[in-house]
């Protein structure tokens, strides 16, 4: 089964976003990054998916993780 590439909605100064990106890099998982400061469409997409203004918001398939939750992300990666 092919894993759906995670999408990380970020801002340039967010430390938790940096931790999430480092987590995926450590696991060898490619991801798409969307900067919600410079990309208005990405910001709207993030709010529609999560109901949140805070970052990071991470989507893996239909799953949405708000914030950097290592345990939840590891669990989602194991399922794929």
PDB file of N, CA, C and O in Angstrom, chain B, residues numbered from 101:
ATOM      1  N   UNK B 101       0.846  -1.186   0.000  1.00  0.00           N
ATOM      2  CA  UNK B 101       0.000   0.000   0.000  1.00  0.00           C
ATOM      3  C   UNK B 101       0.883   1.238   0.000  1.00  0.00           C
ATOM      4  O   UNK B 101       1.814   1.331   0.800  1.00  0.00           O
ATOM      5  N   UNK B 102       0.608   2.177  -0.873  1.00  0.00           N
ATOM      6  CA  UNK B 102       1.396   3.394  -0.965  1.00  0.00           C
ATOM      7  C   UNK B 102       0.885   4.416   0.031  1.00  0.00           C
ATOM      8  O   UNK B 102      -0.317   4.658   0.137  1.00  0.00           O
ATOM      9  N   UNK B 103       1.813   5.010   0.754  1.00  0.00           N
ATOM     10  CA  UNK B 103       1.434   6.005   1.739  1.00  0.00           C
ATOM     11  C   UNK B 103       1.139   7.333   1.057  1.00  0.00           C
ATOM     12  O   UNK B 103       1.830   7.735   0.121  1.00  0.00           O
ATOM     13  N   UNK B 104       0.108   8.003   1.540  1.00  0.00           N
ATOM     14  CA  UNK B 104      -0.216   9.340   1.071  1.00  0.00           C
ATOM     15  C   UNK B 104       0.806  10.291   1.678  1.00  0.00           C
ATOM     16  O   UNK B 104       1.089  10.230   2.874  1.00  0.00           O
ATOM     17  N   UNK B 105       1.353  11.165   0.851  1.00  0.00           N
ATOM     18  CA  UNK B 105       2.356  12.105   1.336  1.00  0.00           C
ATOM     19  C   UNK B 105       1.724  13.083   2.327  1.00  0.00           C
ATOM     20  O   UNK B 105       0.714  13.712   2.013  1.00  0.00           O
ATOM     21  N   UNK B 106       2.308  13.216   3.519  1.00  0.00           N
ATOM     22  CA  UNK B 106       1.794  14.184   4.488  1.00  0.00           C
ATOM     23  C   UNK B 106       1.928  15.618   3.958  1.00  0.00           C
ATOM     24  O   UNK B 106       2.833  15.935   3.187  1.00  0.00           O
ATOM     25  N   UNK B 107       1.004  16.460   4.394  1.00  0.00           N
ATOM     26  CA  UNK B 107       1.076  17.884   4.107  1.00  0.00           C
ATOM     27  C   UNK B 107       1.214  18.599   5.444  1.00  0.00           C
ATOM     28  O   UNK B 107       0.442  18.355   6.372  1.00  0.00           O
ATOM     29  N   UNK B 108       2.208  19.488   5.535  1.00  0.00           N
ATOM     30  CA  UNK B 108       2.417  20.263   6.753  1.00  0.00           C
ATOM     31  C   UNK B 108       2.132  21.725   6.435  1.00  0.00           C
ATOM     32  O   UNK B 108       2.796  22.334   5.596  1.00  0.00           O
ATOM     33  N   UNK B 109       1.133  22.277   7.119  1.00  0.00           N
ATOM     34  CA  UNK B 109       0.826  23.697   7.000  1.00  0.00           C
ATOM     35  C   UNK B 109       1.668  24.410   8.054  1.00  0.00           C
ATOM     36  O   UNK B 109       1.557  24.122   9.246  1.00  0.00           O
ATOM     37  N   UNK B 110       2.510  25.342   7.607  1.00  0.00           N
ATOM     38  CA  UNK B 110       3.513  25.930   8.487  1.00  0.00           C
ATOM     39  C   UNK B 110       3.568  27.449   8.372  1.00  0.00           C
ATOM     40  O   UNK B 110       2.924  28.062   7.520  1.00  0.00           O
ATOM     41  N   UNK B 111       4.368  28.030   9.271  1.00  0.00           N
ATOM     42  CA  UNK B 111       4.827  29.414   9.143  1.00  0.00           C
ATOM     43  C   UNK B 111       6.338  29.372   9.305  1.00  0.00           C
ATOM     44  O   UNK B 111       6.864  28.446   9.923  1.00  0.00           O
ATOM     45  N   UNK B 112       7.044  30.354   8.765  1.00  0.00           N
ATOM     46  CA  UNK B 112       8.510  30.321   8.813  1.00  0.00           C
ATOM     47  C   UNK B 112       9.115  30.341  10.221  1.00  0.00           C
ATOM     48  O   UNK B 112      10.222  29.839  10.418  1.00  0.00           O
ATOM     49  N   UNK B 113       8.410  30.908  11.197  1.00  0.00           N
ATOM     50  CA  UNK B 113       8.995  31.055  12.534  1.00  0.00           C
ATOM     51  C   UNK B 113       8.510  30.019  13.545  1.00  0.00           C
ATOM     52  O   UNK B 113       8.898  30.075  14.712  1.00  0.00           O
ATOM     53  N   UNK B 114       7.680  29.089  13.125  1.00  0.00           N
ATOM     54  CA  UNK B 114       7.065  28.119  14.040  1.00  0.00           C
ATOM     55  C   UNK B 114       8.053  27.006  14.430  1.00  0.00           C
ATOM     56  O   UNK B 114       8.492  26.227  13.584  1.00  0.00           O
ATOM     57  N   UNK B 115       8.390  26.948  15.721  1.00  0.00           N
ATOM     58  CA  UNK B 115       9.324  25.917  16.195  1.00  0.00           C
ATOM     59  C   UNK B 115       8.718  24.513  16.116  1.00  0.00           C
ATOM     60  O   UNK B 115       9.423  23.554  15.803  1.00  0.00           O
ATOM     61  N   UNK B 116       7.423  24.386  16.396  1.00  0.00           N
ATOM     62  CA  UNK B 116       6.784  23.066  16.323  1.00  0.00           C
ATOM     63  C   UNK B 116       6.708  22.578  14.883  1.00  0.00           C
ATOM     64  O   UNK B 116       6.754  21.374  14.627  1.00  0.00           O
ATOM     65  N   UNK B 117       6.591  23.519  13.936  1.00  0.00           N
ATOM     66  CA  UNK B 117       6.621  23.149  12.516  1.00  0.00           C
ATOM     67  C   UNK B 117       7.989  22.572  12.165  1.00  0.00           C
ATOM     68  O   UNK B 117       8.091  21.573  11.454  1.00  0.00           O
ATOM     69  N   UNK B 118       9.029  23.212  12.670  1.00  0.00           N
ATOM     70  CA  UNK B 118      10.389  22.724  12.415  1.00  0.00           C
ATOM     71  C   UNK B 118      10.579  21.339  13.020  1.00  0.00           C
ATOM     72  O   UNK B 118      11.238  20.485  12.427  1.00  0.00           O
ATOM     73  N   UNK B 119      10.005  21.115  14.195  1.00  0.00           N
ATOM     74  CA  UNK B 119      10.104  19.802  14.829  1.00  0.00           C
ATOM     75  C   UNK B 119       9.369  18.752  14.001  1.00  0.00           C
ATOM     76  O   UNK B 119       9.846  17.626  13.858  1.00  0.00           O
ATOM     77  N   UNK B 120       8.217  19.115  13.460  1.00  0.00           N
ATOM     78  CA  UNK B 120       7.447  18.162  12.638  1.00  0.00           C
ATOM     79  C   UNK B 120       8.217  17.808  11.371  1.00  0.00           C
ATOM     80  O   UNK B 120       8.268  16.641  10.982  1.00  0.00           O
ATOM     81  N   UNK B 121       8.814  18.807  10.727  1.00  0.00           N
ATOM     82  CA  UNK B 121       9.586  18.537   9.506  1.00  0.00           C
ATOM     83  C   UNK B 121      10.794  17.664   9.825  1.00  0.00           C
ATOM     84  O   UNK B 121      11.117  16.754   9.062  1.00  0.00           O
ATOM     85  N   UNK B 122      11.456  17.929  10.933  1.00  0.00           N
ATOM     86  CA  UNK B 122      12.605  17.110  11.340  1.00  0.00           C
ATOM     87  C   UNK B 122      12.166  15.673  11.628  1.00  0.00           C
ATOM     88  O   UNK B 122      12.886  14.729  11.304  1.00  0.00           O
ATOM     89  N   UNK B 123      10.994  15.505  12.231  1.00  0.00           N
ATOM     90  CA  UNK B 123      10.452  14.178  12.517  1.00  0.00           C
ATOM     91  C   UNK B 123      10.286  13.381  11.223  1.00  0.00           C
ATOM     92  O   UNK B 123      10.724  12.234  11.136  1.00  0.00           O
ATOM     93  N   UNK B 124       9.647  13.996  10.211  1.00  0.00           N
ATOM     94  CA  UNK B 124       9.440  13.293   8.950  1.00  0.00           C
ATOM     95  C   UNK B 124      10.764  12.989   8.259  1.00  0.00           C
ATOM     96  O   UNK B 124      10.932  11.916   7.679  1.00  0.00           O
ATOM     97  N   UNK B 125      11.703  13.929   8.319  1.00  0.00           N
ATOM     98  CA  UNK B 125      13.013  13.697   7.703  1.00  0.00           C
ATOM     99  C   UNK B 125      13.736  12.548   8.400  1.00  0.00           C
ATOM    100  O   UNK B 125      14.369  11.719   7.746  1.00  0.00           O
ATOM    101  N   UNK B 126      13.641  12.503   9.723  1.00  0.00           N
ATOM    102  CA  UNK B 126      14.252  11.427  10.513  1.00  0.00           C
ATOM    103  C   UNK B 126      13.661  10.068  10.129  1.00  0.00           C
ATOM    104  O   UNK B 126      14.371   9.063  10.110  1.00  0.00           O
ATOM    105  N   UNK B 127      12.347  10.041   9.819  1.00  0.00           N
ATOM    106  CA  UNK B 127      11.663   8.803   9.442  1.00  0.00           C
ATOM    107  C   UNK B 127      11.810   8.480   7.952  1.00  0.00           C
ATOM    108  O   UNK B 127      11.375   7.423   7.494  1.00  0.00           O
ATOM    109  N   UNK B 128      12.431   9.405   7.195  1.00  0.00           N
ATOM    110  CA  UNK B 128      12.592   9.185   5.762  1.00  0.00           C
ATOM    111  C   UNK B 128      11.293   9.348   4.987  1.00  0.00           C
ATOM    112  O   UNK B 128      11.120   8.747   3.927  1.00  0.00           O
ATOM    113  N   UNK B 129      10.385  10.154   5.508  1.00  0.00           N
ATOM    114  CA  UNK B 129       9.076  10.365   4.892  1.00  0.00           C
ATOM    115  C   UNK B 129       9.081  11.702   4.153  1.00  0.00           C
ATOM    116  O   UNK B 129       9.354  12.746   4.745  1.00  0.00           O
ATOM    117  N   UNK B 130       8.778  11.662   2.869  1.00  0.00           N
ATOM    118  CA  UNK B 130       8.671  12.919   2.125  1.00  0.00           C
ATOM    119  C   UNK B 130       7.343  13.577   2.468  1.00  0.00           C
ATOM    120  O   UNK B 130       6.366  12.894   2.774  1.00  0.00           O
ATOM    121  N   UNK B 131       7.309  14.896   2.417  1.00  0.00           N
ATOM    122  CA  UNK B 131       6.103  15.642   2.762  1.00  0.00           C
ATOM    123  C   UNK B 131       6.029  16.887   1.900  1.00  0.00           C
ATOM    124  O   UNK B 131       7.017  17.320   1.307  1.00  0.00           O
ATOM    125  N   UNK B 132       4.836  17.449   1.847  1.00  0.00           N
ATOM    126  CA  UNK B 132       4.637  18.718   1.167  1.00  0.00           C
ATOM    127  C   UNK B 132       4.461  19.784   2.239  1.00  0.00           C
ATOM    128  O   UNK B 132       3.694  19.600   3.184  1.00  0.00           O
ATOM    129  N   UNK B 133       5.166  20.887   2.093  1.00  0.00           N
ATOM    130  CA  UNK B 133       5.057  21.989   3.043  1.00  0.00           C
ATOM    131  C   UNK B 133       4.287  23.135   2.413  1.00  0.00           C
ATOM    132  O   UNK B 133       4.564  23.529   1.280  1.00  0.00           O
ATOM    133  N   UNK B 134       3.320  23.670   3.147  1.00  0.00           N
ATOM    134  CA  UNK B 134       2.555  24.821   2.675  1.00  0.00           C
ATOM    135  C   UNK B 134       2.674  25.942   3.702  1.00  0.00           C
ATOM    136  O   UNK B 134       2.251  25.793   4.848  1.00  0.00           O
ATOM    137  N   UNK B 135       3.251  27.056   3.284  1.00  0.00           N
ATOM    138  CA  UNK B 135       3.453  28.218   4.150  1.00  0.00           C
ATOM    139  C   UNK B 135       2.175  29.050   4.151  1.00  0.00           C
ATOM    140  O   UNK B 135       1.829  29.671   3.146  1.00  0.00           O
ATOM    141  N   UNK B 136       1.476  29.057   5.286  1.00  0.00           N
ATOM    142  CA  UNK B 136       0.184  29.742   5.351  1.00  0.00           C
ATOM    143  C   UNK B 136       0.328  31.253   5.527  1.00  0.00           C
ATOM    144  O   UNK B 136      -0.674  31.969   5.516  1.00  0.00           O
ATOM    145  N   UNK B 137       1.549  31.746   5.689  1.00  0.00           N
ATOM    146  CA  UNK B 137       1.769  33.194   5.729  1.00  0.00           C
ATOM    147  C   UNK B 137       1.760  33.753   4.314  1.00  0.00           C
ATOM    148  O   UNK B 137       1.127  34.776   4.051  1.00  0.00           O
ATOM    149  N   UNK B 138       2.458  33.087   3.408  1.00  0.00           N
ATOM    150  CA  UNK B 138       2.592  33.605   2.042  1.00  0.00           C
ATOM    151  C   UNK B 138       1.572  33.029   1.063  1.00  0.00           C
ATOM    152  O   UNK B 138       1.424  33.549  -0.043  1.00  0.00           O
ATOM    153  N   UNK B 139       0.869  31.972   1.447  1.00  0.00           N
ATOM    154  CA  UNK B 139      -0.057  31.293   0.540  1.00  0.00           C
ATOM    155  C   UNK B 139      -1.478  31.340   1.111  1.00  0.00           C
ATOM    156  O   UNK B 139      -1.850  30.520   1.950  1.00  0.00           O
ATOM    157  N   UNK B 140      -2.253  32.305   0.644  1.00  0.00           N
ATOM    158  CA  UNK B 140      -3.612  32.500   1.158  1.00  0.00           C
ATOM    159  C   UNK B 140      -4.500  31.285   0.916  1.00  0.00           C
ATOM    160  O   UNK B 140      -5.303  30.925   1.776  1.00  0.00           O
ATOM    161  N   UNK B 141      -4.363  30.646  -0.249  1.00  0.00           N
ATOM    162  CA  UNK B 141      -5.156  29.452  -0.537  1.00  0.00           C
ATOM    163  C   UNK B 141      -4.837  28.328   0.448  1.00  0.00           C
ATOM    164  O   UNK B 141      -5.735  27.625   0.912  1.00  0.00           O
ATOM    165  N   UNK B 142      -3.557  28.167   0.760  1.00  0.00           N
ATOM    166  CA  UNK B 142      -3.157  27.137   1.732  1.00  0.00           C
ATOM    167  C   UNK B 142      -3.743  27.447   3.106  1.00  0.00           C
ATOM    168  O   UNK B 142      -4.168  26.541   3.824  1.00  0.00           O
ATOM    169  N   UNK B 143      -3.764  28.729   3.470  1.00  0.00           N
ATOM    170  CA  UNK B 143      -4.337  29.124   4.767  1.00  0.00           C
ATOM    171  C   UNK B 143      -5.825  28.764   4.816  1.00  0.00           C
ATOM    172  O   UNK B 143      -6.298  28.217   5.812  1.00  0.00           O
ATOM    173  N   UNK B 144      -6.556  29.066   3.753  1.00  0.00           N
ATOM    174  CA  UNK B 144      -7.986  28.726   3.696  1.00  0.00           C
ATOM    175  C   UNK B 144      -8.184  27.209   3.774  1.00  0.00           C
ATOM    176  O   UNK B 144      -9.068  26.722   4.480  1.00  0.00           O
ATOM    177  N   UNK B 145      -7.352  26.480   3.043  1.00  0.00           N
ATOM    178  CA  UNK B 145      -7.407  25.012   3.032  1.00  0.00           C
ATOM    179  C   UNK B 145      -7.188  24.465   4.441  1.00  0.00           C
ATOM    180  O   UNK B 145      -7.922  23.587   4.896  1.00  0.00           O
ATOM    181  N   UNK B 146      -6.168  24.995   5.131  1.00  0.00           N
ATOM    182  CA  UNK B 146      -5.845  24.544   6.485  1.00  0.00           C
ATOM    183  C   UNK B 146      -7.018  24.797   7.430  1.00  0.00           C
ATOM    184  O   UNK B 146      -7.390  23.918   8.208  1.00  0.00           O
ATOM    185  N   UNK B 147      -7.598  25.987   7.366  1.00  0.00           N
ATOM    186  CA  UNK B 147      -8.719  26.329   8.246  1.00  0.00           C
ATOM    187  C   UNK B 147      -9.920  25.437   7.944  1.00  0.00           C
ATOM    188  O   UNK B 147     -10.597  24.983   8.867  1.00  0.00           O
ATOM    189  N   UNK B 148     -10.188  25.183   6.679  1.00  0.00           N
ATOM    190  CA  UNK B 148     -11.305  24.308   6.308  1.00  0.00           C
ATOM    191  C   UNK B 148     -11.104  22.888   6.821  1.00  0.00           C
ATOM    192  O   UNK B 148     -12.059  22.248   7.262  1.00  0.00           O
ATOM    193  N   UNK B 149      -9.880  22.393   6.768  1.00  0.00           N
ATOM    194  CA  UNK B 149      -9.605  21.016   7.198  1.00  0.00           C
ATOM    195  C   UNK B 149      -9.580  20.869   8.712  1.00  0.00           C
ATOM    196  O   UNK B 149     -10.021  19.855   9.254  1.00  0.00           O
ATOM    197  N   UNK B 150      -9.053  21.903   9.402  1.00  0.00           N
ATOM    198  CA  UNK B 150      -8.799  21.745  10.832  1.00  0.00           C
ATOM    199  C   UNK B 150      -9.664  22.625  11.732  1.00  0.00           C
ATOM    200  O   UNK B 150      -9.832  22.328  12.915  1.00  0.00           O
ATOM    201  N   UNK B 151     -10.207  23.698  11.181  1.00  0.00           N
ATOM    202  CA  UNK B 151     -10.917  24.653  12.024  1.00  0.00           C
ATOM    203  C   UNK B 151      -9.965  25.479  12.882  1.00  0.00           C
ATOM    204  O   UNK B 151     -10.394  26.175  13.802  1.00  0.00           O
ATOM    205  N   UNK B 152      -8.671  25.398  12.575  1.00  0.00           N
ATOM    206  CA  UNK B 152      -7.645  26.034  13.397  1.00  0.00           C
ATOM    207  C   UNK B 152      -6.904  27.129  12.639  1.00  0.00           C
ATOM    208  O   UNK B 152      -6.773  27.082  11.416  1.00  0.00           O
ATOM    209  N   UNK B 153      -6.425  28.110  13.388  1.00  0.00           N
ATOM    210  CA  UNK B 153      -5.525  29.120  12.833  1.00  0.00           C
ATOM    211  C   UNK B 153      -4.082  28.837  13.220  1.00  0.00           C
ATOM    212  O   UNK B 153      -3.156  29.345  12.588  1.00  0.00           O
ATOM    213  N   UNK B 154      -3.885  28.026  14.260  1.00  0.00           N
ATOM    214  CA  UNK B 154      -2.534  27.719  14.728  1.00  0.00           C
ATOM    215  C   UNK B 154      -1.863  26.674  13.859  1.00  0.00           C
ATOM    216  O   UNK B 154      -2.525  25.865  13.208  1.00  0.00           O
ATOM    217  N   UNK B 155      -0.540  26.704  13.860  1.00  0.00           N
ATOM    218  CA  UNK B 155       0.257  25.742  13.105  1.00  0.00           C
ATOM    219  C   UNK B 155       1.185  25.003  14.059  1.00  0.00           C
ATOM    220  O   UNK B 155       1.440  25.503  15.155  1.00  0.00           O
ATOM    221  N   UNK B 156       1.689  23.857  13.695  1.00  0.00           N
ATOM    222  CA  UNK B 156       1.442  23.175  12.435  1.00  0.00           C
ATOM    223  C   UNK B 156       0.103  22.453  12.431  1.00  0.00           C
ATOM    224  O   UNK B 156      -0.403  22.027  13.469  1.00  0.00           O
ATOM    225  N   UNK B 157      -0.445  22.332  11.250  1.00  0.00           N
ATOM    226  CA  UNK B 157      -1.547  21.410  10.991  1.00  0.00           C
ATOM    227  C   UNK B 157      -0.977  20.420   9.987  1.00  0.00           C
ATOM    228  O   UNK B 157      -0.452  20.807   8.943  1.00  0.00           O
ATOM    229  N   UNK B 158      -1.088  19.140  10.317  1.00  0.00           N
ATOM    230  CA  UNK B 158      -0.507  18.092   9.482  1.00  0.00           C
ATOM    231  C   UNK B 158      -1.628  17.176   9.033  1.00  0.00           C
ATOM    232  O   UNK B 158      -2.416  16.692   9.845  1.00  0.00           O
ATOM    233  N   UNK B 159      -1.691  16.943   7.719  1.00  0.00           N
ATOM    234  CA  UNK B 159      -2.680  15.997   7.205  1.00  0.00           C
ATOM    235  C   UNK B 159      -1.955  14.803   6.593  1.00  0.00           C
ATOM    236  O   UNK B 159      -0.960  14.945   5.883  1.00  0.00           O
ATOM    237  N   UNK B 160      -2.488  13.634   6.892  1.00  0.00           N
ATOM    238  CA  UNK B 160      -2.025  12.396   6.278  1.00  0.00           C
ATOM    239  C   UNK B 160      -3.287  11.696   5.809  1.00  0.00           C
ATOM    240  O   UNK B 160      -4.031  11.130   6.610  1.00  0.00           O
ATOM    241  N   UNK B 161      -3.520  11.740   4.507  1.00  0.00           N
ATOM    242  CA  UNK B 161      -4.786  11.236   3.975  1.00  0.00           C
ATOM    243  C   UNK B 161      -5.921  12.078   4.530  1.00  0.00           C
ATOM    244  O   UNK B 161      -5.899  13.304   4.417  1.00  0.00           O
ATOM    245  N   UNK B 162      -6.910  11.432   5.130  1.00  0.00           N
ATOM    246  CA  UNK B 162      -8.056  12.141   5.714  1.00  0.00           C
ATOM    247  C   UNK B 162      -7.835  12.488   7.178  1.00  0.00           C
ATOM    248  O   UNK B 162      -8.712  13.077   7.809  1.00  0.00           O
ATOM    249  N   UNK B 163      -6.685  12.135   7.727  1.00  0.00           N
ATOM    250  CA  UNK B 163      -6.392  12.390   9.133  1.00  0.00           C
ATOM    251  C   UNK B 163      -5.758  13.761   9.292  1.00  0.00           C
ATOM    252  O   UNK B 163      -4.901  14.160   8.504  1.00  0.00           O
ATOM    253  N   UNK B 164      -6.195  14.485  10.334  1.00  0.00           N
ATOM    254  CA  UNK B 164      -5.675  15.814  10.620  1.00  0.00           C
ATOM    255  C   UNK B 164      -5.090  15.811  12.027  1.00  0.00           C
ATOM    256  O   UNK B 164      -5.754  15.419  12.987  1.00  0.00           O
ATOM    257  N   UNK B 165      -3.832  16.255  12.138  1.00  0.00           N
ATOM    258  CA  UNK B 165      -3.173  16.387  13.437  1.00  0.00           C
ATOM    259  C   UNK B 165      -2.867  17.865  13.623  1.00  0.00           C
ATOM    260  O   UNK B 165      -2.182  18.474  12.801  1.00  0.00           O
ATOM    261  N   UNK B 166      -3.379  18.439  14.711  1.00  0.00           N
ATOM    262  CA  UNK B 166      -3.119  19.841  15.015  1.00  0.00           C
ATOM    263  C   UNK B 166      -1.994  19.895  16.032  1.00  0.00           C
ATOM    264  O   UNK B 166      -2.073  19.277  17.094  1.00  0.00           O
ATOM    265  N   UNK B 167      -0.944  20.642  15.699  1.00  0.00           N
ATOM    266  CA  UNK B 167       0.230  20.697  16.563  1.00  0.00           C
ATOM    267  C   UNK B 167       1.178  19.553  16.224  1.00  0.00           C
ATOM    268  O   UNK B 167       0.875  18.704  15.385  1.00  0.00           O
ATOM    269  N   UNK B 168       2.325  19.545  16.887  1.00  0.00           N
ATOM    270  CA  UNK B 168       3.287  18.460  16.679  1.00  0.00           C
ATOM    271  C   UNK B 168       3.049  17.404  17.743  1.00  0.00           C
ATOM    272  O   UNK B 168       3.477  17.554  18.888  1.00  0.00           O
ATOM    273  N   UNK B 169       2.364  16.334  17.358  1.00  0.00           N
ATOM    274  CA  UNK B 169       2.044  15.222  18.250  1.00  0.00           C
ATOM    275  C   UNK B 169       2.768  13.985  17.723  1.00  0.00           C
ATOM    276  O   UNK B 169       2.246  13.250  16.885  1.00  0.00           O
ATOM    277  N   UNK B 170       3.978  13.773  18.231  1.00  0.00           N
ATOM    278  CA  UNK B 170       4.833  12.677  17.747  1.00  0.00           C
ATOM    279  C   UNK B 170       4.104  11.331  17.809  1.00  0.00           C
ATOM    280  O   UNK B 170       4.150  10.549  16.859  1.00  0.00           O
ATOM    281  N   UNK B 171       3.437  11.072  18.923  1.00  0.00           N
ATOM    282  CA  UNK B 171       2.766   9.784  19.102  1.00  0.00           C
ATOM    283  C   UNK B 171       1.683   9.581  18.036  1.00  0.00           C
ATOM    284  O   UNK B 171       1.603   8.517  17.421  1.00  0.00           O
ATOM    285  N   UNK B 172       0.855  10.601  17.824  1.00  0.00           N
ATOM    286  CA  UNK B 172      -0.218  10.485  16.821  1.00  0.00           C
ATOM    287  C   UNK B 172       0.371  10.295  15.428  1.00  0.00           C
ATOM    288  O   UNK B 172      -0.143   9.499  14.642  1.00  0.00           O
ATOM    289  N   UNK B 173       1.443  11.017  15.115  1.00  0.00           N
ATOM    290  CA  UNK B 173       2.058  10.898  13.792  1.00  0.00           C
ATOM    291  C   UNK B 173       2.671   9.522  13.590  1.00  0.00           C
ATOM    292  O   UNK B 173       2.528   8.928  12.522  1.00  0.00           O
ATOM    293  N   UNK B 174       3.359   9.007  14.617  1.00  0.00           N
ATOM    294  CA  UNK B 174       3.937   7.662  14.511  1.00  0.00           C
ATOM    295  C   UNK B 174       2.838   6.637  14.276  1.00  0.00           C
ATOM    296  O   UNK B 174       2.992   5.723  13.466  1.00  0.00           O
ATOM    297  N   UNK B 175       1.730   6.794  14.989  1.00  0.00           N
ATOM    298  CA  UNK B 175       0.607   5.866  14.826  1.00  0.00           C
ATOM    299  C   UNK B 175       0.061   5.917  13.401  1.00  0.00           C
ATOM    300  O   UNK B 175      -0.187   4.874  12.796  1.00  0.00           O
ATOM    301  N   UNK B 176      -0.128   7.114  12.866  1.00  0.00           N
ATOM    302  CA  UNK B 176      -0.653   7.253  11.502  1.00  0.00           C
ATOM    303  C   UNK B 176       0.321   6.672  10.471  1.00  0.00           C
ATOM    304  O   UNK B 176      -0.104   6.047   9.499  1.00  0.00           O
ATOM    305  N   UNK B 177       1.610   6.875  10.677  1.00  0.00           N
ATOM    306  CA  UNK B 177       2.597   6.326   9.755  1.00  0.00           C
ATOM    307  C   UNK B 177       2.615   4.804   9.791  1.00  0.00           C
ATOM    308  O   UNK B 177       2.824   4.163   8.761  1.00  0.00           O
ATOM    309  N   UNK B 178       2.398   4.220  10.967  1.00  0.00           N
ATOM    310  CA  UNK B 178       2.362   2.758  11.080  1.00  0.00           C
ATOM    311  C   UNK B 178       1.168   2.171  10.343  1.00  0.00           C
ATOM    312  O   UNK B 178       1.247   1.067   9.805  1.00  0.00           O
ATOM    313  N   UNK B 179       0.054   2.913  10.319  1.00  0.00           N
ATOM    314  CA  UNK B 179      -1.162   2.423   9.653  1.00  0.00           C
ATOM    315  C   UNK B 179      -0.999   2.372   8.149  1.00  0.00           C
ATOM    316  O   UNK B 179      -1.649   1.564   7.487  1.00  0.00           O
ATOM    317  N   UNK B 180      -0.135   3.226   7.588  1.00  0.00           N
ATOM    318  CA  UNK B 180      -0.042   3.355   6.129  1.00  0.00           C
ATOM    319  C   UNK B 180       0.847   2.296   5.529  1.00  0.00           C
ATOM    320  O   UNK B 180       1.032   2.263   4.312  1.00  0.00           O
TER     321      UNK B 180
END
